Amino acid sequence: MFITFEGIDGSGKSTQIKKLRNRLEEKGALVDVYRDPGGPVVSEQVREILLNPNFEIDSVTELLLFSAARSQLMSENVLPGLEEGKVIILDRFFDSTTAYQGYGRESVPLQEIQKLNAIASHKRKPDLTIYMKLSLAAAKKRMAKTKDRMEQAGDAFFEKVIMGYNKLAEREDRFFTVDATKPVSKVHDQIWQHVNKKYLS
């Protein structure tokens, strides 16, 4: 099973990923968790470049770097893990590229991003995408004061990102949207009930 978590920074993805992983492992599943971009050495190196606030990166270059890191993650970790029967959980995937580089940056037309996403993901879609929905105002209260390059993009950018996520959630059947303002335990219960009912029963 291939599960991805999406949402803007501050939505609580990391906390919910940890809780879901623990719950799945209690059920006997073998679970690997990765971040996108990240995982393999190559992808982690690209991540450092992308998030470095000292770099000015062209929006198309940014798009291609995210995609390159993703391709390596898929090739080296995700696809082999799925072949072994593991549950793979990713903190972000190509929906982030659609939301951030497509709707947010408007780097290239969405149709071109969709084609690039298919290439970078080796044509593998998630079985389930959990969208941690949160307003920008709520997210800003949770964000760290020290911001990376992406987090410095400004309010107008993030409003467009949120709009992009909301459109994806309406369009994609694999999306399961949760209200990230709810208490952590309630959010986890909603996620677990959905995973257990739809994928484990």
Secondary structure, DSSP 4 states (H G I P E B T S, - for coil): -EEEEE--TTS-HHHHHHHHHHHHHHTT--EEEEESS-SSHHHHHHHHHHH-TT----HHHHHHHHHHHHHHHIIIIIHHHHHTT-EEEEES-HHHIIIIIIIIT--S-HHHHHHHHHHHTTT---SEEEEEE--HHHHHHHS-SS--TGGGS-HHHHHHHHHHHHHHHHH-TTEEEEETTS-HHHHHHHHHHHHIIIII-
